[in-house]
Amino acid sequence: MALAFVINLVPAFMPSTWMVMAFFYIRFDLPLLVLTIGGAIASAFGRVALARGTRAFSRRFLTKQRNDLDELALPR
């Protein structure tokens, strides 16, 4: 489950979560229901952590780019 969390925490260059779960199911004969539910929950938490980390990162370090994008935005 920790590996599914880490895979979804890294935004690129990682294998698909289902591929890793299938490998563990085939190689170690883990219970399918537990692996599926646990993998889905861990994947969801990884994506949530990625989204919150990205939001915190962009607020702190990308203020100049945010201002440039705001200037280019269409008027409302």
N, C-alpha and C positions, 0 to 999 in steps of 0.2 A: 504494500500500500504506500509506503514511503517513496518507492520508486515512481509510482504513478503520480504522486504529488510533485516530485521534482521534475518529471517530464513535462507536466503542465505548467510548472513555474518558469521554465526556460522557454522564451518565445519562439526560438527557431533552432534548426539543426538537431532536433531530437527525433527519435522514432515515434511512431504513433502509439498511443496508450494501448490500443487493442492488440497491437503486435506484441508488446511486452507481456500483457496479460495472457495472451495465447501461448507464448513461450513458457511462462511459469506454469500454466495449466498442463501443457504437454510434458514438460521436463520434470516437474516435481509432483504431478498428479494431485494438485490442490483441489479442494471442493469448488465446483463451478459457481454455485450460488453465492458463496462467501466471497470468492474472487471477483465476481461481477459487481455485487453490491458495494463491496469495499473499494474496488477500483473506481467505480463511478463517484462515490463520495470523495475519495482522495483526489480524483481529477477535478471535481467541482471546487474543492478547497484550494487546489493549486491555481486554478483560473481566477478565483476571487483574489487570492494573494497577489497574483500577477497584475490584475487590474488595479488593486489598491497601491501596489508598489510603483506602478507606472504613473499613476495620478500624483503620488507624492514626489516622484522623481521629476516629473514635468513641471510641477509647481515650483520646485526649489531651483532647478538648474536651467530650465528652458524659458526663462521670462522674456528674453530678447526675441526669441522665435515666436513666442505667443503674441507679443506686441506687434511683430511684423504681420502675423496672420490676421490679427484683429484689424489692422489697417487695410488689408486686402479684402476683408469680408464685405459682402454686399450690404448696403444700407437697408434697414428695416423700415 
